[in-house]
Every structure is written in structure tokens, then in C-alpha cells.
Amino acid sequence: MKNLFLCAAIFLLAGLMLAACSLSKGQERDAFAVNVKAIDKGKEDNGQYWIMMAYPDKKKLKSVDKIMLEKDVWDTVQIDHKYTVRYIRQEDGTYAFSAITPLKD
């Protein structure tokens, strides 16, 4: 009887510990990555740095996006080079820029 009680207590304690360590719905973070080609870059009047990027897998450059970057990241981006851009879902459901890395052809 003691062994049964001890086993039940251990399983209950392990279950509580796992539940405490798992992510709740509000803590989940979705991320995705896309391959792009930098087609232009510049600086806004308010001091924000940006790049225009197109999706190289598309036959036409209709799919063009503009993202804002920190200056140190912006300095590393070269026009007409391909990159992988990663985005992370924010708590409000929108996606924000996370990282950019060069693609090797």
C-alpha cells in the first residue's frame, strides 16, 4: 500500500512539474523564414533604415516588401544579393523582423 501511494505521489509531482515548465498559449512564438533579394535600401527622414526586397522565386517582381532595420544590420545588406529573412509572431498577432542572413548560391 505504501508503494502504491509513493508511486502515485511521484507521478503527481512529476505531472505538476511538467505542467509548470510547459509553455502556455500566451507564451508560444511562431516564426517563419523567406528567401528574398534586396533590390533597394535607404534611410527615412525620421532616421529609420529600410530595405526593399523581392521574392526571387517569383517570375515578376510584383511581390515586394519593405522592412525597417537597425543601422548595423542595414550596413551589412547589399543590393542585388539574396538573403533569408526571419520573422517572429508577436503577442498581438503581428509579425516582426527577427534576423537576416546571406544566402550562398
N, C-alpha and C positions, 0 to 999 in steps of 0.2 A: 504494500500500500504506500509506503514511503517512497519507493522508486517511481511509482506512477505519479504521485504528487510532485516529486522533484522534476521528472520529465516534463510534466505539464507547465510547471513554473519556468523551466528553461525555455520551452517553446514560446510561452507568452512573453517573456523578457526579450528573446531574440526578435519576435514579431514587432514588439514596440520599438526596439532599436532600429530595425529596418524601416519602419514607417516614419520615424523621426528624421532619418537621413535621406529619405527619398524626396524628389522634387515635387512641390505642389504645382497645381495648374498655373498659378501666377509666376512661378519661377522658370517655367520652360522657355527655352530660347530656340527658335528656329533660325536656320541660316541657309543661304544658298550662294552659289558662285556662278558667274557667267564669264565667257571669254569675249573680250572686246578689243577694238582697235582705236587708239587715241587719234582723233582727227583734228583737234584744235585745243588750245588751252589759253587761259588768260586770267586777268585779275579784275574784279568788280571795283566800282568807285568806292564801295564801303570797305575795301581791303580783303575781301574773300577771294580765294583762289579756286579756279574751276577747270575741269577738262570736259570736252565734248567727246563722246565715244560712240562708235557704231559697232554693230554686231557683224563680225566678218563672215559669219556663216550665211548671212542673208545676201541675196544677189544684188539688191539695191540698198542704198544707204537710207532707207526710209525709217529704220529703227535707230534713232539717235537719242541719246540721253546726255544730260549734263549733271555732273556731280561736283559738290564742293569738297575741297581738300585742305588739309593743313599745308602751310608753305613748304615744310621739309619733305612731305610726300610729293607735293606738286613739282618740286625741283627735280625729282627722280624720273618723272614721266616724260617720255619723248614722243613727239608727234610721229604718226605712221608706224608705231610699234604696237605689238599685240600684248595684252595683259589679261590676267584673271582677276576679276573684281569680286570681293566677297561682301555680302550684306548680312546683317543680323536683324531679326524681328524685335522691335522694341515692345515695351509693356502696353503701349497704346495701340498696337497692331500695325504700325507703320514699319518700314524697313529703313535702316540707316547704314551708311558706308562703314565697312569694318577694316578691310585691307585691300591692297593692290600688289600683285606680283607679276613680274615679266614672264611672258610665255616664250619658250625656246622652240624655234621652228625646226 
